[in-house]
């Protein structure tokens, strides 16, 4: 088992979790939420830092909840969706005097 420091962007928390293998960027993992339910998370970044002891490199993960997994988010705009980004681009484009 590999103990990995997991930095959760969704809940702004850090935890050490044991994995059988180090997940890769873009893979999904399932973690238990603070309320006890399971949710999917996307791995955003994986990096290694030298440990304080010996010549050992410790893996770190940066994760974020998969869009649409959170309860009650279906009615809200998802800031990570392509549609949200396109609307923001269109709004900024028209604000500078661009026209179609």
N, C-alpha and C positions, 0 to 999 in steps of 0.2 A: 504494500500500500504506500502511496505517495501522499504526504501531507502538503496541501497547497493553500496558500493565503488567497482568499477570494474577496475582492473588493466589489461590493454590490452598489452600482450607481443608482438603482431604483430606490433603495432604502437608505443609502448613504451609510452602509455598515461594512465591517470587515470581520471575517471569520476564517478559521483554519478548518478545512474539510479534507477528508481522506478520499482519494480516488485510486482506481486500479491503473489508470493511465492518464496522462496530461491531456485534457481536451485541447483541440486546435481552434484557431480563430475561425469564426463562422459556425461552429458546431453549437448545437443546443444541449442544454443540461436541464434536468428537473430538480428543483429544490423545494423544500418545505417552507411555506410562508410563515410569518409570525403568528397568523391566525390558525395555523395547522393544516391549511390546504396546500396542495402541490401546484406549482406553476412552472412554466418554461422560461428559461433565460437564454439569451444569446451571448456567446463569448466574443467580446469586443477586442481583447488584447491578451497576449500571453508573453510574459517576460521572466527572466531569471536574474536573481541577485545573489551575490556571494554571501553565504551565511556567516554569522559571527564566529562560528566554530569551524576549524579545519578548512579543507579545500573542497567545500560542498556548495553547490549552487541550488538555491531554493526557487521553485516555480511560483509565479503569481498570476492570478487571473483577474481581469476586469470584465464584469458582466452587467447586463441590463435586461430587464424583463422583456420578453418577446411582445411586440405590439399586439394588443387585443387580448392578452392573457389576464390583465387586471380586471377585477369585478367592477362594473360600473363605468368602464371606459368606452363602451360602444357608442354612446351618444356624444362623446367629446372628440374634438379633432386630434388626430394622432400626429404629433410634431415630427415623427420620423417617416411618415408615409410620403411617397412620391407626389401624391395629389396635394398634400399640405405644402410641400416645397414648391410645386408648380404655381399654386395660388399666391404664395408669398412672392415668387419671382414676378408674376404678372402684376401684382399690386405695386411692387417697387419699380417695375418697368414703366407702368402708366404714370407713376408719380414724377418721373423725370421727363415727362413729355413724349414718351414713345406712344405711337398709335399703330394700329393694325389696319 
